[in-house]
Amino acid sequence: MEEFIAIPAITVLCYLAAELYKALVPEAFYKHIPALCGLVGALLGLVGYFFLPGFPVAENVFAAAAVGAISGWAATGANQCVKQERKP
């Protein structure tokens, strides 16, 4: 069951990191949000690999970082889906 929880958890944490970033920096720096989400996701993937025994879908360090980065970029996509739905 935990493999179904780890990946969405990384996505949610990256989404929250992006929202915090938006609250702290001027709008001119919003273009860095996808890179921020990817980096935070990769770091969370590595934290999960090293500190959570049996971290799902991560057989090695590179896989853990890749899964985390992709989960982070999914947060950017989720944000854009909501943003585009609000447009008239």
Contact map, one row per residue, 1 for C-alpha under 8 A:
1111100000000000000000000000000000000000000000000000000000000000000000000000000000000000
1111110000000000000000000000000000000000000000000000000100000000000000000000000000000000
1111111000000000000000000000000000000000000000000000001110000000000000000000000000000000
1111111100000000000000000000000000000000000000000000000000000000000000000000000000000000
1111111110000000000000000000000000000000000000000000000000000000000000000000000000000000
0111111111000000000000000000000000000000000000000000001100000000000000000000000000000000
0011111111100000000000000000000000000000000000000000000000000000001100100000000000000000
0001111111110000000000000000000000000000000000000000000000000000000000100000000000000000
0000111111111000000000000000000000000000000000000000000000000000000000000000000000000000
0000011111111100000000000000000000000000100110000000000000000000000100110000000000000000
0000001111111110000000000000000000000000100000000000000000000000000000111110000000000000
0000000111111111000000000000000000000000000000000000000000000000000000000010000000000000
0000000011111111100000000000000000000000000000000000000000000000000000000000000000000000
0000000001111111110000000000000000001001100000000000000000000000000000110010000000000000
0000000000111111111000000000000000001000000000000000000000000000000000010011001000000000
0000000000011111111100000000000000000000000000000000000000000000000000000000000000000000
0000000000001111111110000000000000001001000000000000000000000000000000000000000000000000
0000000000000111111111000000000010011000000000000000000000000000000000000000000000000000
0000000000000011111111100000000000000000000000000000000000000000000000000000000000000000
0000000000000001111111110000000000000000000000000000000000000000000000000000000000000000
0000000000000000111111111000000010000000000000000000000000000000000000000000000000000000
0000000000000000011111111110010000000000000000000000000000000000000000000000000000000000
0000000000000000001111111000000000000000000000000000000000000000000000000000000000000000
0000000000000000000111111100000000000000000000000000000000000000000000000000000000000000
0000000000000000000011111110110000000000000000000000000000000000000000000000000000000000
0000000000000000000001011111110000000000000000000000000000000000000000000000000000000000
0000000000000000000001001111110000000000000000000000000000000000000000000000000000000000
0000000000000000000000000111111000000000000000000000000000000000000000000000000000000000
0000000000000000000000001111111110000000000000000000000000000000000000000000000000000000
0000000000000000000001001111111110000000000000000000000000000000000000000000000000000000
0000000000000000000000000001111111000000000000000000000000000000000000000000000000000000
0000000000000000000000000000111111110000000000000000000000000000000000000000000000000000
0000000000000000010010000000111111111000000000000000000000000000000000000001000000000000
0000000000000000000000000000001111111100000000000000000000000000000000011001000000000000
0000000000000000000000000000000111111110000000000000000000000000000000000000000000000000
0000000000000000010000000000000111111111000000000000000000000000000000000000000000000000
0000000000000110110000000000000011111111100000000000000000000000000010011011000000000000
0000000000000000000000000000000001111111110000000000000000000000000111111000000000000000
0000000000000000000000000000000000111111111000000000000000000000000010010000000000000000
0000000000000100100000000000000000011111111100000000000000000000000110010000000000000000
0000000001100100000000000000000000001111111110000000000000000000101111111000000000000000
0000000000000000000000000000000000000111111111000000000000000001111111010000000000000000
0000000000000000000000000000000000000011111111100000000000000000100110000000000000000000
0000000001000000000000000000000000000001111111110000000000000000100100000000000000000000
0000000001000000000000000000000000000000111111111000000000000001111110000000000000000000
0000000000000000000000000000000000000000011111111100000000001001100100000000000000000000
0000000000000000000000000000000000000000001111111111000000000000000000000000000000000000
0000000000000000000000000000000000000000000111111111101000000001000000000000000000000000
0000000000000000000000000000000000000000000011111111111001011001000000000000000000000000
0000000000000000000000000000000000000000000001111111100000000000000000000000000000000000
0000000000000000000000000000000000000000000000111111100000000000000000000000000000000000
0000000000000000000000000000000000000000000000111111111000000000000000000000000000000000
0000000000000000000000000000000000000000000000011111111000000000000000000000000000000000
0000000000000000000000000000000000000000000000001001111100000000000000000000000000000000
0010010000000000000000000000000000000000000000011001111111000000000000000000000000000000
0110010000000000000000000000000000000000000000000000011111000000000000000000000000000000
0010000000000000000000000000000000000000000000000000001111100011001000000000000000000000
0000000000000000000000000000000000000000000000001000001111111011001000000000000000000000
0000000000000000000000000000000000000000000000000000000011111011000000000000000000000000
0000000000000000000000000000000000000000000000001000000001111111000000000000000000000000
0000000000000000000000000000000000000000000001001000000001111111100000000000000000000000
0000000000000000000000000000000000000000000000000000000000011111110000000000000000000000
0000000000000000000000000000000000000000000000000000000011111111111000000000000000000000
0000000000000000000000000000000000000000010011011000000011111111111100000000000000000000
0000000000000000000000000000000000000000111111000000000000001111111110000000000000000000
0000000000000000000000000000000000000000010010000000000000000111111111000000000000000000
0000001000000000000000000000000000000000110010000000000011000011111111100000000000000000
0000001001000000000000000000000000000101111111000000000000000001111111110000000000000000
0000000000000000000000000000000000001111111010000000000000000000111111111000000000000000
0000000000000000000000000000000000000100110000000000000000000000011111111100000000000000
0000001101100100000000000000000000000100100000000000000000000000001111111110000000000000
0000000001100110000000000000000001001111110000000000000000000000000111111111000000000000
0000000000100000000000000000000001001100100000000000000000000000000011111111100000000000
0000000000100000000000000000000000000000000000000000000000000000000001111111110000000000
0000000000110110000000000000000000001000000000000000000000000000000000111111111000000000
0000000000000010000000000000000011001000000000000000000000000000000000011111111100000000
0000000000000000000000000000000000000000000000000000000000000000000000001111111110000000
0000000000000000000000000000000000000000000000000000000000000000000000000111111111000000
0000000000000010000000000000000000000000000000000000000000000000000000000011111111100000
0000000000000000000000000000000000000000000000000000000000000000000000000001111111110000
0000000000000000000000000000000000000000000000000000000000000000000000000000111111111000
0000000000000000000000000000000000000000000000000000000000000000000000000000011111111100
0000000000000000000000000000000000000000000000000000000000000000000000000000001111111110
0000000000000000000000000000000000000000000000000000000000000000000000000000000111111110
0000000000000000000000000000000000000000000000000000000000000000000000000000000011111111
0000000000000000000000000000000000000000000000000000000000000000000000000000000001111111
0000000000000000000000000000000000000000000000000000000000000000000000000000000000111111
0000000000000000000000000000000000000000000000000000000000000000000000000000000000001111
